[in-house]
Amino acid sequence: MGKVQTKNIDKNERYKIIGDFYEIVTNLRTKNEVIGFFMGLLTPSEALMFARRIQ
């Protein structure tokens, strides 16, 4: 997937996209659902970088 430059996306569209992402994440109910979601979304390297970032 290519990089996204936020300046090229309308402010309202950015809020909608991010809001949709948050909505999906908050609807995950179990740890296994969360694991499955992020395993499908992130590469192992990305998952490690993400985990380190929020540590």
C-alpha positions as CSV (number, residue, x, y, z in Angstrom):
1,M,0.0,0.0,0.0
2,G,1.3,3.4,-0.9
3,K,1.8,6.2,1.6
4,V,-1.0,8.6,2.2
5,Q,-0.5,12.3,2.5
6,T,-3.1,13.8,4.7
7,K,-2.9,17.2,3.1
8,N,-4.3,15.6,-0.1
9,I,-7.5,14.3,1.7
10,D,-10.4,16.6,2.6
11,K,-10.6,17.2,6.4
12,N,-14.1,15.7,6.6
13,E,-13.1,12.6,4.7
14,R,-10.1,12.2,7.0
15,Y,-12.4,12.4,10.1
16,K,-14.8,9.9,8.5
17,I,-12.0,7.4,7.6
18,I,-10.4,7.6,11.1
19,G,-13.8,7.5,12.8
20,D,-14.7,4.3,10.8
21,F,-11.4,2.8,11.9
22,Y,-12.1,3.6,15.6
23,E,-15.6,2.2,15.3
24,I,-14.3,-1.1,14.0
25,V,-11.7,-1.3,16.7
26,T,-14.2,-0.5,19.5
27,N,-16.6,-3.2,18.2
28,L,-14.0,-5.9,18.7
29,R,-15.3,-7.9,21.8
30,T,-12.6,-10.4,22.6
31,K,-8.9,-10.6,22.8
32,N,-9.0,-13.2,19.9
33,E,-11.0,-10.8,17.8
34,V,-8.4,-8.0,18.4
35,I,-5.6,-10.4,17.7
36,G,-7.2,-11.5,14.4
37,F,-8.0,-8.0,13.4
38,F,-4.4,-6.7,13.8
39,M,-2.9,-9.9,12.4
40,G,-4.9,-9.3,9.3
41,L,-4.1,-5.6,9.2
42,L,-0.4,-5.5,10.1
43,T,2.7,-7.4,9.0
44,P,4.7,-9.0,11.9
45,S,7.2,-6.1,11.7
46,E,4.5,-3.5,11.8
47,A,2.8,-5.2,14.7
48,L,6.1,-5.1,16.6
49,M,6.7,-1.4,15.8
50,F,3.1,-0.6,16.8
51,A,3.5,-2.5,20.1
52,R,6.7,-0.7,20.9
53,R,5.2,2.7,20.1
54,I,2.3,2.2,22.6
55,Q,4.5,0.7,25.3
